[in-house]
Amino acid sequence: METEISTEAAYLSTKITLFREIPPVFLTLIYCSYTDTVGRKFGIIVPAIGGLLNSVTYLLVEYYQASLDWLYLGNFFEGISGGHLTLVGSGFAYVYDTIKPGTVSFRFTLYQSVFFL
């Protein structure tokens, strides 16, 4: 019984990860280059909206005791919004656009270190 539950949990986790992590690999290139035209806020706001939709999906599944298959939809929303890859890429571009040329290395180091806190 315990191994069946463990197997199902691993399978669910793997599928959720695929829905959340595969689309951004391709869409990040498109979104980050699109922010050159429309502004960096697009690349920061869209992943935040995708993360919000994912969180709302998790809350609704828990509240209504819905099927766990609905979690795929929430993670797909986060995936097609670019996820954390687009957020990081657009953040680096925003930092580069707004700082003085002499402080680029220091600012990038600070920006990167925020993700490890």
N, C-alpha and C positions, 0 to 999 in steps of 0.2 A: 504494500500500500504506500509506504513512504517513498519508495523508488519511483512509483508511478506519478505521484504528486511532484516529486523533484524533476522528473522527466518533462512533465507538462509545463512546469514553471520555466524550465530552461528553454523549451520550445517557444513559449509565449514571449519570453524575454528576447530571444533571438529574432523573432519576427518583428517585434516592436522596434528593435534596434535597426533592422533593415529598412523599415518604413521611415524612420527618423534620420538615418545617416546616409543612405544612398542618394536620394534626390539632391541634397546640398552639394554633393561632390560636383555635379554638373551645373546646377543653378547658381552657385556662388560666382562662377566666372561671368555669367550673364548679369547677375544683379550688381556685382561690384563694378563692372564696366559701365553699366547703366547709370550708376551714381555719378559718373563723370559728367553726364549730361543733365540729370535732374537734381543733383545735389546729394550730399552724403546722408541727409536725414532719411531718405528712402531706405538706404541700406541698414539703418539702425532701427527704424520704426517697423518695417515689415517683419523681421525676425521676432521682434517683441510681440507683435500681433499673433504670429504663429505660435509662440510659446504660450500666450494667453489662451488661445483656442485649445491648445493641448491641455492646459491646466483645467479649463472649464469642462472639457470632455472627461477628464479623470474624475472631477467632482460630480458630474452628472451620472457617470457609471456607478460611482459609490453611493450616491444618494438614492438613485432609483433601483439599485441592485441589478443593473442591466448586464448583458453578456459582456465578457471581457473582450470580445471581438471588436467592440466599439472603440477600444483603446487604439486600435490600428488607425482609425480615422483621425483621432487627435494627433497621433504621431505623424501621420501623413501631412496634416496641416502644417505642423512644425517643419517637416522636411521640405515641403514645397515653398515655404517662406524663406528658406535658406539656412535656417538654424543658426547655430553658433559660428559656423564658418563665415557666413555673410556678415554677421555682427562683428567678428574680429577683423575681417578684411576691410569693411567700411570704417571701422574704428581706426585702424592703422592709416587709412587714406585721409580721414578727417584730421588726425593728429598731424600728419605730414603737411596737410594744407594750411593748418593754423599756427604752426610754430616757426620760429626763426631758424634759418639753415644751420647755425652753429650748434644748436641744441638737439638735433635729430636723434643722435645715439642715446643720449640721456633720457629723452622723452619716450622713445620706443622701449627702452629698458624698464622705465616706470610703468608704461602701459602693459607690457607683457607680464610684469611681476604682479599686477593686480589680479590676473587670472589664476595665480597660484596661491592666493590668500584664502 
